[in-house]
Every structure is written in structure tokens, then in C-alpha cells.
Amino acid sequence: MVKVRTKLVKWSDVVYWCKELAKLITSSGYRPDIIVAIARGGYTPARLLCDLLDIHDLVSIQVLHWGRAAEITAKAHVKYPLNIDLSGKKVLIVDDICDTGESIIVAKEYITETCKPKDLKIAVMQWISPVAKIKPDFYVEDVREWIWYQYPWCRLEDTTNFIEKMLGEEGKIKKEWTLEEIKEKFLEWYGIDVGEDYYLMALDKLVEEGTLEKLEKEGRTVYVIKS
């Protein structure tokens, strides 16, 4: 039984969703003057939409909410603000996904109050409608059951956090792990395979951080959970 439902997103998926999003925005008649990406997840779809909609002005605001992968660690708040005059401008706020929607709500309120745009709309690739506190103006997928979208621009970060979380729990009964055992348990926990390169890079990071110790035992590499 998978413990954290996860979807492994390919780059081709992202391009397809952004093309569909651009079609929705164009068919609505809304023509943004500027796109505001919500960092960090909104950077890539925002840049693709600039290309697809022929928009040349792109800025960003960083809102923190999610910490470790699939874990909310703080109240959504603006970390790096956007202080520009957008009066008379039609603004499109872009994020990758509207999960709880709290990051988008914070960004929308901040930009409305501080930058004072003429109009403002929101675009995302995915909207998790059962849990989101806001409905975006434009979205491609209405996701009816919560799932963690593992986007390609945060694959190593998520993999590292997922392995740390998994071994933190599994390590209560087993301290030494081979790469193959970690890959097998990762698939069991998350239902995806991120590829050996990402497992190895994530494990190197956890060794560097002191969470794991890498040892050679009986001709094989093992990772030992440090208490």
C-alpha cells in the first residue's frame, strides 16, 4: 500500500499542460500585460506561458508554505516581495499547482494591495479541488483526490526528502540499507521510480548532511542510518 500517493511528472507533461493552459487563457479573451511567477514552483510554467502567449514581461514573488516534500511546515507568507507599480496592467499570477491554495491567496492579496494592478487572474496546471481554498481562473486538471505531483524541477530535492522521511520511519527496525533495498522501499512508499541517478545523488546529499553513513561491507555499499 503506497503511503504517499505520488505522480512522477515528465517534462513532456509540463509542456503539454502549459500549451493547454495557453489555449484556455487565449480563448477567454484575457490578455495579460505581465506574468508574475510564484517562486519556486511557478518559474517554469510561467516562462513557458510567456513564450506561448507572447508576453515579454516576467517577474516573480516568493511565497513559502511547503517545506519538505509533501509536508506543510509553516504558514504561507511572502519571503521575497515584489515592489513594483502595476497600475493599469493586467496581471497573470502563475504557479505550478493549487494544492491548499494558501500560497496563491497570499500572493494575490499582496500583489493586489502593494502593486495595485488593473486586473489580476490566476493560472495553474493542476487544481486539487477538494482541498484548495481558492479556485484559479485557469487550470488544466481538476484533481479530485489528493496526490503529490513530483515535478522535474524539484526531483532531487523531493527524492532526498522522501528518502529521509522513509528511512526515518523504516530505520526504527532496520539500520543498514543497500541501494537496491532503498529503491524497492521507495517504490513501495511512493509508487514511483525516479531513476538510479537521483537515488544516488540524494543518498550522497544525506551522507554529506550526516543523516547517513556510507560504508563498504563484504564487497557491497551500504547506507547506515545515523542516530
HELIX and SHEET records of a PDB file:
HELIX    1   1 TRP A   11  SER A   28  1                                  18    
HELIX    2   2 TYR A   43  LEU A   53  1                                  11    
HELIX    3   3 GLU A  102  CYS A  115  1                                  14    
HELIX    4   4 PRO A  152  CYS A  154  5                                   3    
HELIX    5   5 ARG A  155  GLU A  170  1                                  16    
HELIX    6   6 LEU A  179  TYR A  190  1                                  12    
HELIX    7   7 GLU A  196  GLU A  209  1                                  14    
SHEET    1   A 2 THR A   6  LEU A   8  0                                        
SHEET    2   A 2 TRP A 148  GLN A 150  1                                        
SHEET    1   B 5 ILE A  72  TYR A  80  0                                        
SHEET    2   B 5 LEU A  58  TRP A  66 -1                                        
SHEET    3   B 5 ILE A  34  ALA A  39  1                                        
SHEET    4   B 5 LYS A  90  VAL A  94  1                                        
SHEET    5   B 5 ASP A 119  ALA A 123  1                                        
SHEET    1   C 3 ILE A  97  CYS A  98  0                                        
SHEET    2   C 3 GLN A 126  TRP A 127  1                                        
SHEET    3   C 3 GLU A 141  ASP A 142  1                                        
SHEET    1   D 3 GLU A 176  TRP A 177  0                                        
SHEET    2   D 3 ARG A 220  ILE A 225 -1                                        
SHEET    3   D 3 LEU A 212  LYS A 217 -1                                        
END                                                                             
